[in-house]
Amino acid sequence: MAEITAAAVKQLREKTGAGMMECKNALTEADGNEEKAIDILRARGLASAKKREGRIAAEGIVGSYIHMGGKVGVLVELNCETDFVARGDEFQQLVKDIAMHIAAAEPRYVSRDEVPASVLDKEREIATAQAKGDPKNANKPDQVIEKIVEGRLNKFYEEAVLVDQPFVKDPAKTVGELVTEKVAKTGERIAIRRFTRYKMGEGLERRADDFGSEVASLVS
């Protein structure tokens, strides 16, 4: 079995536009042969998704999800190219799944492009300080430290960015890869435009007696 490197996965992704997990699985199935992997992705309809990225997606729907007896609510706008696809079961289910995922996973941004530079700089600063402060990295060159920092930034993206998060119903794929799969099935560009997540009481100061009553109810 050939070793599937991150570089090979990245190169295949750039050539096909398919998701990272799909590329890795295709390379594994093809025993590391890129051309065979491309054929596998094409057969699954995943290699053409990138070609649709430039199309205009102005149709779609705003979906909602309410969880935990009204304690958490989500609104999400998902776009596609035609009203026909927007009204289809496949698209409607995708909207529901993404709204449910947002309720559970609490993303802060739709994509990496939305992360403010100030936030990214702060995360990089923290990651660098942690890497340099770890005794195990004391004698490691700057290039290694940089790779460690990039790894921690990728972890931040997985936690904060919607399309980079593992999909809650199937953690083997990301939300972005889930969308790519639906692009392949519908033949249209699909894009998550925006979302809002509400949590009951979030940001409000709770009364001390209410908190005490809540604790008492949990232990009684």
C-alpha positions in Angstrom: 0.0 0.0 0.0 1.5 3.3 -1.1 1.8 6.1 1.5 -0.7 8.9 0.8 1.0 12.2 1.7 -0.6 15.5 2.5 1.1 17.0 -0.5 -0.4 14.4 -2.9 -3.8 15.0 -1.4 -3.4 18.8 -1.8 -2.2 18.5 -5.4 -5.2 16.2 -6.4 -7.6 18.6 -4.7 -6.1 21.6 -6.7 -6.5 19.6 -9.9 -10.0 18.4 -9.3 -11.7 20.7 -6.9 -12.9 17.7 -4.8 -12.8 17.7 -1.0 -9.7 16.7 1.0 -11.3 13.5 2.3 -12.6 12.5 -1.2 -9.1 13.1 -2.6 -7.5 11.0 0.1 -9.9 8.2 -0.3 -9.5 8.2 -4.1 -5.7 8.1 -3.8 -5.9 5.3 -1.3 -8.2 3.3 -3.6 -5.8 4.1 -6.5 -2.8 3.0 -4.4 -1.3 6.5 -4.8 -1.7 6.7 -8.6 -2.9 10.3 -9.3 -4.4 9.6 -12.8 -6.4 6.6 -11.5 -7.5 8.8 -8.5 -8.8 11.5 -10.9 -10.7 8.8 -12.9 -12.3 7.6 -9.6 -13.3 11.1 -8.7 -14.8 11.8 -12.1 -16.7 8.6 -11.9 -18.2 9.8 -8.7 -19.0 13.2 -10.1 -16.7 15.0 -7.7 -14.0 16.2 -10.0 -16.2 18.7 -11.8 -17.4 20.7 -8.8 -14.6 23.2 -9.1 -15.8 24.2 -12.6 -19.1 25.4 -11.1 -17.5 27.8 -8.6 -17.7 30.8 -10.9 -21.4 30.4 -11.7 -23.9 32.7 -10.1 -25.9 31.2 -7.3 -28.8 33.6 -6.6 -31.6 31.2 -5.8 -32.0 29.1 -2.7 -33.7 29.2 0.7 -33.4 30.4 4.2 -33.7 27.4 6.5 -34.1 27.2 10.3 -33.5 24.8 13.1 -34.7 24.9 16.7 -33.1 22.7 19.3 -33.4 21.9 23.0 -36.9 23.1 23.5 -36.3 26.5 22.0 -32.9 27.1 23.8 -30.9 27.2 20.6 -32.0 28.4 17.1 -30.3 28.8 13.7 -31.1 30.6 10.5 -29.0 29.8 7.5 -29.1 31.0 3.9 -28.0 28.4 1.3 -27.8 29.5 -2.4 -28.0 27.5 -5.6 -28.5 28.4 -9.3 -32.1 27.6 -9.9 -35.4 27.6 -8.0 -36.0 24.0 -9.3 -33.0 22.7 -7.3 -33.9 24.9 -4.3 -37.3 23.2 -4.1 -35.8 19.7 -4.4 -35.6 17.2 -1.5 -31.9 17.0 -1.8 -31.3 20.7 -1.3 -34.0 21.0 1.4 -32.4 18.2 3.4 -28.9 19.8 3.0 -30.2 23.1 4.4 -31.7 21.3 7.4 -28.5 19.3 8.0 -26.3 22.4 7.9 -28.7 24.4 10.2 -28.6 21.4 12.6 -24.8 21.3 12.4 -24.5 25.0 13.2 -26.7 24.5 16.2 -24.5 21.7 17.5 -21.0 22.9 16.5 -21.2 26.6 17.1 -19.1 27.9 14.1 -18.2 31.6 14.1 -17.5 32.0 10.3 -18.7 30.5 7.1 -15.3 30.3 5.4 -11.7 31.1 6.2 -12.0 34.3 4.1 -14.4 35.7 6.8 -11.9 35.3 9.7 -10.7 38.9 10.5 -7.0 39.4 10.2 -6.8 40.6 13.8 -8.3 37.3 15.0 -6.0 35.3 12.8 -3.0 37.3 14.0 -4.0 36.7 17.6 -4.4 33.0 17.1 -1.0 32.8 15.4 0.6 34.8 18.2 -0.9 32.4 20.8 0.1 29.3 18.8 3.7 30.6 18.3 4.1 31.3 22.1 2.7 27.8 22.9 5.0 26.1 20.4 8.1 28.0 21.6 7.2 27.6 25.2 7.0 23.8 24.9 10.2 22.2 26.2 9.9 19.5 23.5 10.5 22.2 20.9 13.5 23.8 22.6 16.0 22.8 20.0 13.8 22.7 16.9 14.5 25.1 14.0 12.2 27.9 13.0 10.8 26.0 10.1 9.6 23.2 12.4 8.0 25.7 14.7 6.2 27.3 11.8 4.8 24.0 10.8 3.6 23.4 14.3 2.0 26.8 14.3 0.3 26.2 11.0 -1.1 22.9 12.3 -2.6 24.7 15.3 -4.1 27.3 13.0 -5.7 24.5 11.0 -7.1 23.2 14.2 -8.6 26.7 14.9 -10.2 26.7 11.5 -11.7 23.2 12.2 -13.2 24.6 15.3 -14.4 28.1 14.2 -15.0 27.9 10.4 -18.2 26.2 9.2 -16.9 24.6 6.0 -13.8 23.3 7.8 -15.7 21.6 10.6 -16.3 17.8 10.6 -20.0 17.3 9.8 -21.8 16.3 13.0 -23.8 13.5 11.3 -20.6 12.1 9.5 -17.3 13.4 11.0 -15.4 11.6 8.3 -16.2 14.5 6.0 -16.3 18.3 6.5 -19.3 20.5 5.9 -17.5 21.8 2.8 -17.1 18.3 1.5 -20.8 17.6 2.2 -21.7 20.7 0.0 -19.3 19.5 -2.7 -21.1 16.1 -2.8 -24.4 17.9 -3.3 -22.9 20.0 -6.1 -21.9 16.8 -7.9 -25.5 15.4 -7.4 -27.4 18.5 -8.4 -25.1 19.7 -11.1 -25.3 23.3 -9.8 -23.2 25.5 -7.7 -24.2 25.5 -4.1 -22.9 28.1 -1.5 -23.5 28.7 2.1 -23.9 32.5 2.2 -24.5 33.3 5.9 -26.0 32.1 9.1 -27.1 33.4 12.5 -27.1 31.3 15.7 -29.1 32.2 18.7 -28.7 30.8 22.2 -31.3 31.6 24.8 -29.9 34.1 27.4 -26.5 34.3 25.7 -24.7 37.4 26.9 -27.2 38.2 29.6 -26.3 38.3 33.3 -28.3 35.8 35.3 -29.8 36.5 38.7 -28.0 34.7 41.5 -31.2 33.2 43.0 -32.1 31.8 39.6 -28.7 30.2 39.3 -29.0 28.7 42.8 -32.5 27.3 42.0 -31.1 25.7 38.8 -28.2 24.1 40.7 -30.6 22.8 43.4 -32.9 21.3 40.7 -30.0 19.4 39.2 -28.8 17.8 42.5 -32.3 17.1 43.9 
